[in-house]
Amino acid sequence: MNEDKKEILEEEGEKILLTDENGVESEFELIGSAELKGNQYFACVPSDSKDSEYLEYVILKLVIEDGEEILVSVDDDDEFEDVADYFDDALADEIDLDANN
């Protein structure tokens, strides 16, 4: 997902509707947020992930473009790895990333 519209994210468990580059809308649930190196990141899972054997989450970065807040995918490999490591550590205590209970 490249440029996804952001609704206000206030707390974990909040549902957001994201639109991908093809105009397809999908509902996600916020499972974590973090400010790292001056940037705000969000970890979200698809709302239908409860049917999945494994819990996979997406990482989105908040950017301001033309005065509007949007969520974008993290394209830089090093930046993505740093943020993914942070969320993996932070979420490991709260959820089992290998199995969705």
Phi and psi restraints in degrees (range 20) as a CNS / XPLOR table:
assign (resid 1 and name C) (resid 2 and name N)
       (resid 2 and name CA) (resid 2 and name C) 1.0 -89.5 20.0 2
assign (resid 2 and name N) (resid 2 and name CA)
       (resid 2 and name C) (resid 3 and name N) 1.0 -77.4 20.0 2
assign (resid 2 and name C) (resid 3 and name N)
       (resid 3 and name CA) (resid 3 and name C) 1.0 -111.5 20.0 2
assign (resid 3 and name N) (resid 3 and name CA)
       (resid 3 and name C) (resid 4 and name N) 1.0 107.6 20.0 2
assign (resid 3 and name C) (resid 4 and name N)
       (resid 4 and name CA) (resid 4 and name C) 1.0 -112.7 20.0 2
assign (resid 4 and name N) (resid 4 and name CA)
       (resid 4 and name C) (resid 5 and name N) 1.0 134.4 20.0 2
assign (resid 4 and name C) (resid 5 and name N)
       (resid 5 and name CA) (resid 5 and name C) 1.0 -67.4 20.0 2
assign (resid 5 and name N) (resid 5 and name CA)
       (resid 5 and name C) (resid 6 and name N) 1.0 140.8 20.0 2
assign (resid 5 and name C) (resid 6 and name N)
       (resid 6 and name CA) (resid 6 and name C) 1.0 -104.2 20.0 2
assign (resid 6 and name N) (resid 6 and name CA)
       (resid 6 and name C) (resid 7 and name N) 1.0 128.2 20.0 2
assign (resid 6 and name C) (resid 7 and name N)
       (resid 7 and name CA) (resid 7 and name C) 1.0 -94.2 20.0 2
assign (resid 7 and name N) (resid 7 and name CA)
       (resid 7 and name C) (resid 8 and name N) 1.0 162.6 20.0 2
assign (resid 7 and name C) (resid 8 and name N)
       (resid 8 and name CA) (resid 8 and name C) 1.0 -62.6 20.0 2
assign (resid 8 and name N) (resid 8 and name CA)
       (resid 8 and name C) (resid 9 and name N) 1.0 125.2 20.0 2
assign (resid 8 and name C) (resid 9 and name N)
       (resid 9 and name CA) (resid 9 and name C) 1.0 -103.4 20.0 2
assign (resid 9 and name N) (resid 9 and name CA)
       (resid 9 and name C) (resid 10 and name N) 1.0 111.0 20.0 2
assign (resid 9 and name C) (resid 10 and name N)
       (resid 10 and name CA) (resid 10 and name C) 1.0 -103.7 20.0 2
assign (resid 10 and name N) (resid 10 and name CA)
       (resid 10 and name C) (resid 11 and name N) 1.0 -36.5 20.0 2
assign (resid 10 and name C) (resid 11 and name N)
       (resid 11 and name CA) (resid 11 and name C) 1.0 -153.9 20.0 2
assign (resid 11 and name N) (resid 11 and name CA)
       (resid 11 and name C) (resid 12 and name N) 1.0 159.6 20.0 2
assign (resid 11 and name C) (resid 12 and name N)
       (resid 12 and name CA) (resid 12 and name C) 1.0 -59.6 20.0 2
assign (resid 12 and name N) (resid 12 and name CA)
       (resid 12 and name C) (resid 13 and name N) 1.0 145.7 20.0 2
assign (resid 12 and name C) (resid 13 and name N)
       (resid 13 and name CA) (resid 13 and name C) 1.0 92.2 20.0 2
assign (resid 13 and name N) (resid 13 and name CA)
       (resid 13 and name C) (resid 14 and name N) 1.0 -10.2 20.0 2
assign (resid 13 and name C) (resid 14 and name N)
       (resid 14 and name CA) (resid 14 and name C) 1.0 -69.9 20.0 2
assign (resid 14 and name N) (resid 14 and name CA)
       (resid 14 and name C) (resid 15 and name N) 1.0 142.3 20.0 2
assign (resid 14 and name C) (resid 15 and name N)
       (resid 15 and name CA) (resid 15 and name C) 1.0 -91.7 20.0 2
assign (resid 15 and name N) (resid 15 and name CA)
       (resid 15 and name C) (resid 16 and name N) 1.0 139.4 20.0 2
assign (resid 15 and name C) (resid 16 and name N)
       (resid 16 and name CA) (resid 16 and name C) 1.0 -132.5 20.0 2
assign (resid 16 and name N) (resid 16 and name CA)
       (resid 16 and name C) (resid 17 and name N) 1.0 150.8 20.0 2
assign (resid 16 and name C) (resid 17 and name N)
       (resid 17 and name CA) (resid 17 and name C) 1.0 -107.1 20.0 2
assign (resid 17 and name N) (resid 17 and name CA)
       (resid 17 and name C) (resid 18 and name N) 1.0 120.4 20.0 2
assign (resid 17 and name C) (resid 18 and name N)
       (resid 18 and name CA) (resid 18 and name C) 1.0 -111.6 20.0 2
assign (resid 18 and name N) (resid 18 and name CA)
       (resid 18 and name C) (resid 19 and name N) 1.0 143.0 20.0 2
assign (resid 18 and name C) (resid 19 and name N)
       (resid 19 and name CA) (resid 19 and name C) 1.0 -114.7 20.0 2
assign (resid 19 and name N) (resid 19 and name CA)
       (resid 19 and name C) (resid 20 and name N) 1.0 123.7 20.0 2
assign (resid 19 and name C) (resid 20 and name N)
       (resid 20 and name CA) (resid 20 and name C) 1.0 -83.2 20.0 2
assign (resid 20 and name N) (resid 20 and name CA)
       (resid 20 and name C) (resid 21 and name N) 1.0 -179.7 20.0 2
assign (resid 20 and name C) (resid 21 and name N)
       (resid 21 and name CA) (resid 21 and name C) 1.0 -64.7 20.0 2
assign (resid 21 and name N) (resid 21 and name CA)
       (resid 21 and name C) (resid 22 and name N) 1.0 -15.6 20.0 2
assign (resid 21 and name C) (resid 22 and name N)
       (resid 22 and name CA) (resid 22 and name C) 1.0 -96.2 20.0 2
assign (resid 22 and name N) (resid 22 and name CA)
       (resid 22 and name C) (resid 23 and name N) 1.0 3.2 20.0 2
assign (resid 22 and name C) (resid 23 and name N)
       (resid 23 and name CA) (resid 23 and name C) 1.0 84.9 20.0 2
assign (resid 23 and name N) (resid 23 and name CA)
       (resid 23 and name C) (resid 24 and name N) 1.0 7.9 20.0 2
assign (resid 23 and name C) (resid 24 and name N)
       (resid 24 and name CA) (resid 24 and name C) 1.0 -84.7 20.0 2
assign (resid 24 and name N) (resid 24 and name CA)
       (resid 24 and name C) (resid 25 and name N) 1.0 127.2 20.0 2
assign (resid 24 and name C) (resid 25 and name N)
       (resid 25 and name CA) (resid 25 and name C) 1.0 -94.7 20.0 2
assign (resid 25 and name N) (resid 25 and name CA)
       (resid 25 and name C) (resid 26 and name N) 1.0 139.9 20.0 2
assign (resid 25 and name C) (resid 26 and name N)
       (resid 26 and name CA) (resid 26 and name C) 1.0 -139.1 20.0 2
assign (resid 26 and name N) (resid 26 and name CA)
       (resid 26 and name C) (resid 27 and name N) 1.0 144.0 20.0 2
assign (resid 26 and name C) (resid 27 and name N)
       (resid 27 and name CA) (resid 27 and name C) 1.0 -93.4 20.0 2
assign (resid 27 and name N) (resid 27 and name CA)
       (resid 27 and name C) (resid 28 and name N) 1.0 134.9 20.0 2
assign (resid 27 and name C) (resid 28 and name N)
       (resid 28 and name CA) (resid 28 and name C) 1.0 -127.0 20.0 2
assign (resid 28 and name N) (resid 28 and name CA)
       (resid 28 and name C) (resid 29 and name N) 1.0 158.1 20.0 2
assign (resid 28 and name C) (resid 29 and name N)
       (resid 29 and name CA) (resid 29 and name C) 1.0 -116.7 20.0 2
assign (resid 29 and name N) (resid 29 and name CA)
       (resid 29 and name C) (resid 30 and name N) 1.0 131.1 20.0 2
assign (resid 29 and name C) (resid 30 and name N)
       (resid 30 and name CA) (resid 30 and name C) 1.0 -72.7 20.0 2
assign (resid 30 and name N) (resid 30 and name CA)
       (resid 30 and name C) (resid 31 and name N) 1.0 127.0 20.0 2
assign (resid 30 and name C) (resid 31 and name N)
       (resid 31 and name CA) (resid 31 and name C) 1.0 -115.8 20.0 2
assign (resid 31 and name N) (resid 31 and name CA)
       (resid 31 and name C) (resid 32 and name N) 1.0 -9.6 20.0 2
assign (resid 31 and name C) (resid 32 and name N)
       (resid 32 and name CA) (resid 32 and name C) 1.0 -176.1 20.0 2
assign (resid 32 and name N) (resid 32 and name CA)
       (resid 32 and name C) (resid 33 and name N) 1.0 157.5 20.0 2
assign (resid 32 and name C) (resid 33 and name N)
       (resid 33 and name CA) (resid 33 and name C) 1.0 -143.7 20.0 2
assign (resid 33 and name N) (resid 33 and name CA)
       (resid 33 and name C) (resid 34 and name N) 1.0 155.9 20.0 2
assign (resid 33 and name C) (resid 34 and name N)
       (resid 34 and name CA) (resid 34 and name C) 1.0 -156.4 20.0 2
assign (resid 34 and name N) (resid 34 and name CA)
       (resid 34 and name C) (resid 35 and name N) 1.0 147.4 20.0 2
assign (resid 34 and name C) (resid 35 and name N)
       (resid 35 and name CA) (resid 35 and name C) 1.0 -109.1 20.0 2
assign (resid 35 and name N) (resid 35 and name CA)
       (resid 35 and name C) (resid 36 and name N) 1.0 118.0 20.0 2
assign (resid 35 and name C) (resid 36 and name N)
       (resid 36 and name CA) (resid 36 and name C) 1.0 -131.1 20.0 2
assign (resid 36 and name N) (resid 36 and name CA)
       (resid 36 and name C) (resid 37 and name N) 1.0 128.7 20.0 2
assign (resid 36 and name C) (resid 37 and name N)
       (resid 37 and name CA) (resid 37 and name C) 1.0 51.1 20.0 2
assign (resid 37 and name N) (resid 37 and name CA)
       (resid 37 and name C) (resid 38 and name N) 1.0 39.3 20.0 2
assign (resid 37 and name C) (resid 38 and name N)
       (resid 38 and name CA) (resid 38 and name C) 1.0 81.0 20.0 2
assign (resid 38 and name N) (resid 38 and name CA)
       (resid 38 and name C) (resid 39 and name N) 1.0 4.1 20.0 2
assign (resid 38 and name C) (resid 39 and name N)
       (resid 39 and name CA) (resid 39 and name C) 1.0 -115.8 20.0 2
assign (resid 39 and name N) (resid 39 and name CA)
       (resid 39 and name C) (resid 40 and name N) 1.0 148.8 20.0 2
assign (resid 39 and name C) (resid 40 and name N)
       (resid 40 and name CA) (resid 40 and name C) 1.0 -101.5 20.0 2
assign (resid 40 and name N) (resid 40 and name CA)
       (resid 40 and name C) (resid 41 and name N) 1.0 129.9 20.0 2
assign (resid 40 and name C) (resid 41 and name N)
       (resid 41 and name CA) (resid 41 and name C) 1.0 -124.7 20.0 2
assign (resid 41 and name N) (resid 41 and name CA)
       (resid 41 and name C) (resid 42 and name N) 1.0 152.5 20.0 2
assign (resid 41 and name C) (resid 42 and name N)
       (resid 42 and name CA) (resid 42 and name C) 1.0 -131.8 20.0 2
assign (resid 42 and name N) (resid 42 and name CA)
       (resid 42 and name C) (resid 43 and name N) 1.0 138.1 20.0 2
assign (resid 42 and name C) (resid 43 and name N)
       (resid 43 and name CA) (resid 43 and name C) 1.0 -105.9 20.0 2
assign (resid 43 and name N) (resid 43 and name CA)
       (resid 43 and name C) (resid 44 and name N) 1.0 126.7 20.0 2
assign (resid 43 and name C) (resid 44 and name N)
       (resid 44 and name CA) (resid 44 and name C) 1.0 -134.4 20.0 2
assign (resid 44 and name N) (resid 44 and name CA)
       (resid 44 and name C) (resid 45 and name N) 1.0 150.3 20.0 2
assign (resid 44 and name C) (resid 45 and name N)
       (resid 45 and name CA) (resid 45 and name C) 1.0 -118.9 20.0 2
assign (resid 45 and name N) (resid 45 and name CA)
       (resid 45 and name C) (resid 46 and name N) 1.0 146.9 20.0 2
assign (resid 45 and name C) (resid 46 and name N)
       (resid 46 and name CA) (resid 46 and name C) 1.0 -60.2 20.0 2
assign (resid 46 and name N) (resid 46 and name CA)
       (resid 46 and name C) (resid 47 and name N) 1.0 140.1 20.0 2
assign (resid 46 and name C) (resid 47 and name N)
       (resid 47 and name CA) (resid 47 and name C) 1.0 -60.9 20.0 2
assign (resid 47 and name N) (resid 47 and name CA)
       (resid 47 and name C) (resid 48 and name N) 1.0 -26.2 20.0 2
assign (resid 47 and name C) (resid 48 and name N)
       (resid 48 and name CA) (resid 48 and name C) 1.0 -88.8 20.0 2
assign (resid 48 and name N) (resid 48 and name CA)
       (resid 48 and name C) (resid 49 and name N) 1.0 11.9 20.0 2
assign (resid 48 and name C) (resid 49 and name N)
       (resid 49 and name CA) (resid 49 and name C) 1.0 -70.3 20.0 2
assign (resid 49 and name N) (resid 49 and name CA)
       (resid 49 and name C) (resid 50 and name N) 1.0 -12.5 20.0 2
assign (resid 49 and name C) (resid 50 and name N)
       (resid 50 and name CA) (resid 50 and name C) 1.0 -62.9 20.0 2
assign (resid 50 and name N) (resid 50 and name CA)
       (resid 50 and name C) (resid 51 and name N) 1.0 -21.7 20.0 2
assign (resid 50 and name C) (resid 51 and name N)
       (resid 51 and name CA) (resid 51 and name C) 1.0 -85.9 20.0 2
assign (resid 51 and name N) (resid 51 and name CA)
       (resid 51 and name C) (resid 52 and name N) 1.0 -6.0 20.0 2
assign (resid 51 and name C) (resid 52 and name N)
       (resid 52 and name CA) (resid 52 and name C) 1.0 -91.4 20.0 2
assign (resid 52 and name N) (resid 52 and name CA)
       (resid 52 and name C) (resid 53 and name N) 1.0 147.5 20.0 2
assign (resid 52 and name C) (resid 53 and name N)
       (resid 53 and name CA) (resid 53 and name C) 1.0 -70.7 20.0 2
assign (resid 53 and name N) (resid 53 and name CA)
       (resid 53 and name C) (resid 54 and name N) 1.0 -36.2 20.0 2
assign (resid 53 and name C) (resid 54 and name N)
       (resid 54 and name CA) (resid 54 and name C) 1.0 -116.1 20.0 2
assign (resid 54 and name N) (resid 54 and name CA)
       (resid 54 and name C) (resid 55 and name N) 1.0 141.7 20.0 2
assign (resid 54 and name C) (resid 55 and name N)
       (resid 55 and name CA) (resid 55 and name C) 1.0 -91.9 20.0 2
assign (resid 55 and name N) (resid 55 and name CA)
       (resid 55 and name C) (resid 56 and name N) 1.0 112.8 20.0 2
assign (resid 55 and name C) (resid 56 and name N)
       (resid 56 and name CA) (resid 56 and name C) 1.0 -114.2 20.0 2
assign (resid 56 and name N) (resid 56 and name CA)
       (resid 56 and name C) (resid 57 and name N) 1.0 135.3 20.0 2
assign (resid 56 and name C) (resid 57 and name N)
       (resid 57 and name CA) (resid 57 and name C) 1.0 -118.4 20.0 2
assign (resid 57 and name N) (resid 57 and name CA)
       (resid 57 and name C) (resid 58 and name N) 1.0 158.3 20.0 2
assign (resid 57 and name C) (resid 58 and name N)
       (resid 58 and name CA) (resid 58 and name C) 1.0 -107.9 20.0 2
assign (resid 58 and name N) (resid 58 and name CA)
       (resid 58 and name C) (resid 59 and name N) 1.0 150.3 20.0 2
assign (resid 58 and name C) (resid 59 and name N)
       (resid 59 and name CA) (resid 59 and name C) 1.0 -111.8 20.0 2
assign (resid 59 and name N) (resid 59 and name CA)
       (resid 59 and name C) (resid 60 and name N) 1.0 127.4 20.0 2
assign (resid 59 and name C) (resid 60 and name N)
       (resid 60 and name CA) (resid 60 and name C) 1.0 -123.5 20.0 2
assign (resid 60 and name N) (resid 60 and name CA)
       (resid 60 and name C) (resid 61 and name N) 1.0 146.8 20.0 2
assign (resid 60 and name C) (resid 61 and name N)
       (resid 61 and name CA) (resid 61 and name C) 1.0 -112.5 20.0 2
assign (resid 61 and name N) (resid 61 and name CA)
       (resid 61 and name C) (resid 62 and name N) 1.0 135.0 20.0 2
assign (resid 61 and name C) (resid 62 and name N)
       (resid 62 and name CA) (resid 62 and name C) 1.0 -84.0 20.0 2
assign (resid 62 and name N) (resid 62 and name CA)
       (resid 62 and name C) (resid 63 and name N) 1.0 124.6 20.0 2
assign (resid 62 and name C) (resid 63 and name N)
       (resid 63 and name CA) (resid 63 and name C) 1.0 -131.7 20.0 2
assign (resid 63 and name N) (resid 63 and name CA)
       (resid 63 and name C) (resid 64 and name N) 1.0 158.0 20.0 2
assign (resid 63 and name C) (resid 64 and name N)
       (resid 64 and name CA) (resid 64 and name C) 1.0 -109.4 20.0 2
assign (resid 64 and name N) (resid 64 and name CA)
       (resid 64 and name C) (resid 65 and name N) 1.0 121.6 20.0 2
assign (resid 64 and name C) (resid 65 and name N)
       (resid 65 and name CA) (resid 65 and name C) 1.0 -129.7 20.0 2
assign (resid 65 and name N) (resid 65 and name CA)
       (resid 65 and name C) (resid 66 and name N) 1.0 121.7 20.0 2
assign (resid 65 and name C) (resid 66 and name N)
       (resid 66 and name CA) (resid 66 and name C) 1.0 55.6 20.0 2
assign (resid 66 and name N) (resid 66 and name CA)
       (resid 66 and name C) (resid 67 and name N) 1.0 37.6 20.0 2
assign (resid 66 and name C) (resid 67 and name N)
       (resid 67 and name CA) (resid 67 and name C) 1.0 76.7 20.0 2
assign (resid 67 and name N) (resid 67 and name CA)
       (resid 67 and name C) (resid 68 and name N) 1.0 6.2 20.0 2
assign (resid 67 and name C) (resid 68 and name N)
       (resid 68 and name CA) (resid 68 and name C) 1.0 -116.7 20.0 2
assign (resid 68 and name N) (resid 68 and name CA)
       (resid 68 and name C) (resid 69 and name N) 1.0 136.7 20.0 2
assign (resid 68 and name C) (resid 69 and name N)
       (resid 69 and name CA) (resid 69 and name C) 1.0 -79.0 20.0 2
assign (resid 69 and name N) (resid 69 and name CA)
       (resid 69 and name C) (resid 70 and name N) 1.0 128.3 20.0 2
assign (resid 69 and name C) (resid 70 and name N)
       (resid 70 and name CA) (resid 70 and name C) 1.0 -135.1 20.0 2
assign (resid 70 and name N) (resid 70 and name CA)
       (resid 70 and name C) (resid 71 and name N) 1.0 158.7 20.0 2
assign (resid 70 and name C) (resid 71 and name N)
       (resid 71 and name CA) (resid 71 and name C) 1.0 -103.9 20.0 2
assign (resid 71 and name N) (resid 71 and name CA)
       (resid 71 and name C) (resid 72 and name N) 1.0 134.9 20.0 2
assign (resid 71 and name C) (resid 72 and name N)
       (resid 72 and name CA) (resid 72 and name C) 1.0 -130.3 20.0 2
assign (resid 72 and name N) (resid 72 and name CA)
       (resid 72 and name C) (resid 73 and name N) 1.0 156.1 20.0 2
assign (resid 72 and name C) (resid 73 and name N)
       (resid 73 and name CA) (resid 73 and name C) 1.0 -71.9 20.0 2
assign (resid 73 and name N) (resid 73 and name CA)
       (resid 73 and name C) (resid 74 and name N) 1.0 156.4 20.0 2
assign (resid 73 and name C) (resid 74 and name N)
       (resid 74 and name CA) (resid 74 and name C) 1.0 -93.1 20.0 2
assign (resid 74 and name N) (resid 74 and name CA)
       (resid 74 and name C) (resid 75 and name N) 1.0 108.4 20.0 2
assign (resid 74 and name C) (resid 75 and name N)
       (resid 75 and name CA) (resid 75 and name C) 1.0 -89.6 20.0 2
assign (resid 75 and name N) (resid 75 and name CA)
       (resid 75 and name C) (resid 76 and name N) 1.0 -25.6 20.0 2
assign (resid 75 and name C) (resid 76 and name N)
       (resid 76 and name CA) (resid 76 and name C) 1.0 -73.7 20.0 2
assign (resid 76 and name N) (resid 76 and name CA)
       (resid 76 and name C) (resid 77 and name N) 1.0 122.1 20.0 2
assign (resid 76 and name C) (resid 77 and name N)
       (resid 77 and name CA) (resid 77 and name C) 1.0 -59.8 20.0 2
assign (resid 77 and name N) (resid 77 and name CA)
       (resid 77 and name C) (resid 78 and name N) 1.0 -44.3 20.0 2
assign (resid 77 and name C) (resid 78 and name N)
       (resid 78 and name CA) (resid 78 and name C) 1.0 -65.9 20.0 2
assign (resid 78 and name N) (resid 78 and name CA)
       (resid 78 and name C) (resid 79 and name N) 1.0 -44.0 20.0 2
assign (resid 78 and name C) (resid 79 and name N)
       (resid 79 and name CA) (resid 79 and name C) 1.0 -61.7 20.0 2
assign (resid 79 and name N) (resid 79 and name CA)
       (resid 79 and name C) (resid 80 and name N) 1.0 -44.0 20.0 2
assign (resid 79 and name C) (resid 80 and name N)
       (resid 80 and name CA) (resid 80 and name C) 1.0 -61.2 20.0 2
assign (resid 80 and name N) (resid 80 and name CA)
       (resid 80 and name C) (resid 81 and name N) 1.0 -45.4 20.0 2
assign (resid 80 and name C) (resid 81 and name N)
       (resid 81 and name CA) (resid 81 and name C) 1.0 -61.0 20.0 2
assign (resid 81 and name N) (resid 81 and name CA)
       (resid 81 and name C) (resid 82 and name N) 1.0 -42.6 20.0 2
assign (resid 81 and name C) (resid 82 and name N)
       (resid 82 and name CA) (resid 82 and name C) 1.0 -61.0 20.0 2
assign (resid 82 and name N) (resid 82 and name CA)
       (resid 82 and name C) (resid 83 and name N) 1.0 -46.5 20.0 2
assign (resid 82 and name C) (resid 83 and name N)
       (resid 83 and name CA) (resid 83 and name C) 1.0 -69.6 20.0 2
assign (resid 83 and name N) (resid 83 and name CA)
       (resid 83 and name C) (resid 84 and name N) 1.0 -41.5 20.0 2
assign (resid 83 and name C) (resid 84 and name N)
       (resid 84 and name CA) (resid 84 and name C) 1.0 -62.2 20.0 2
assign (resid 84 and name N) (resid 84 and name CA)
       (resid 84 and name C) (resid 85 and name N) 1.0 -41.9 20.0 2
assign (resid 84 and name C) (resid 85 and name N)
       (resid 85 and name CA) (resid 85 and name C) 1.0 -60.8 20.0 2
assign (resid 85 and name N) (resid 85 and name CA)
       (resid 85 and name C) (resid 86 and name N) 1.0 -42.4 20.0 2
assign (resid 85 and name C) (resid 86 and name N)
       (resid 86 and name CA) (resid 86 and name C) 1.0 -60.6 20.0 2
assign (resid 86 and name N) (resid 86 and name CA)
       (resid 86 and name C) (resid 87 and name N) 1.0 -50.8 20.0 2
assign (resid 86 and name C) (resid 87 and name N)
       (resid 87 and name CA) (resid 87 and name C) 1.0 -66.5 20.0 2
assign (resid 87 and name N) (resid 87 and name CA)
       (resid 87 and name C) (resid 88 and name N) 1.0 -38.2 20.0 2
assign (resid 87 and name C) (resid 88 and name N)
       (resid 88 and name CA) (resid 88 and name C) 1.0 -58.0 20.0 2
assign (resid 88 and name N) (resid 88 and name CA)
       (resid 88 and name C) (resid 89 and name N) 1.0 -45.2 20.0 2
assign (resid 88 and name C) (resid 89 and name N)
       (resid 89 and name CA) (resid 89 and name C) 1.0 -66.4 20.0 2
assign (resid 89 and name N) (resid 89 and name CA)
       (resid 89 and name C) (resid 90 and name N) 1.0 -45.3 20.0 2
assign (resid 89 and name C) (resid 90 and name N)
       (resid 90 and name CA) (resid 90 and name C) 1.0 -67.6 20.0 2
assign (resid 90 and name N) (resid 90 and name CA)
       (resid 90 and name C) (resid 91 and name N) 1.0 -37.0 20.0 2
assign (resid 90 and name C) (resid 91 and name N)
       (resid 91 and name CA) (resid 91 and name C) 1.0 -87.8 20.0 2
assign (resid 91 and name N) (resid 91 and name CA)
       (resid 91 and name C) (resid 92 and name N) 1.0 -16.9 20.0 2
assign (resid 91 and name C) (resid 92 and name N)
       (resid 92 and name CA) (resid 92 and name C) 1.0 -58.8 20.0 2
assign (resid 92 and name N) (resid 92 and name CA)
       (resid 92 and name C) (resid 93 and name N) 1.0 -34.3 20.0 2
assign (resid 92 and name C) (resid 93 and name N)
       (resid 93 and name CA) (resid 93 and name C) 1.0 -74.8 20.0 2
assign (resid 93 and name N) (resid 93 and name CA)
       (resid 93 and name C) (resid 94 and name N) 1.0 -25.4 20.0 2
assign (resid 93 and name C) (resid 94 and name N)
       (resid 94 and name CA) (resid 94 and name C) 1.0 -97.3 20.0 2
assign (resid 94 and name N) (resid 94 and name CA)
       (resid 94 and name C) (resid 95 and name N) 1.0 -33.7 20.0 2
assign (resid 94 and name C) (resid 95 and name N)
       (resid 95 and name CA) (resid 95 and name C) 1.0 -136.8 20.0 2
assign (resid 95 and name N) (resid 95 and name CA)
       (resid 95 and name C) (resid 96 and name N) 1.0 156.2 20.0 2
assign (resid 95 and name C) (resid 96 and name N)
       (resid 96 and name CA) (resid 96 and name C) 1.0 -92.6 20.0 2
assign (resid 96 and name N) (resid 96 and name CA)
       (resid 96 and name C) (resid 97 and name N) 1.0 108.5 20.0 2
assign (resid 96 and name C) (resid 97 and name N)
       (resid 97 and name CA) (resid 97 and name C) 1.0 -70.3 20.0 2
assign (resid 97 and name N) (resid 97 and name CA)
       (resid 97 and name C) (resid 98 and name N) 1.0 -15.6 20.0 2
assign (resid 97 and name C) (resid 98 and name N)
       (resid 98 and name CA) (resid 98 and name C) 1.0 -90.1 20.0 2
assign (resid 98 and name N) (resid 98 and name CA)
       (resid 98 and name C) (resid 99 and name N) 1.0 -17.2 20.0 2
assign (resid 98 and name C) (resid 99 and name N)
       (resid 99 and name CA) (resid 99 and name C) 1.0 -149.8 20.0 2
assign (resid 99 and name N) (resid 99 and name CA)
       (resid 99 and name C) (resid 100 and name N) 1.0 136.8 20.0 2
assign (resid 99 and name C) (resid 100 and name N)
       (resid 100 and name CA) (resid 100 and name C) 1.0 -95.4 20.0 2
assign (resid 100 and name N) (resid 100 and name CA)
       (resid 100 and name C) (resid 101 and name N) 1.0 111.9 20.0 2
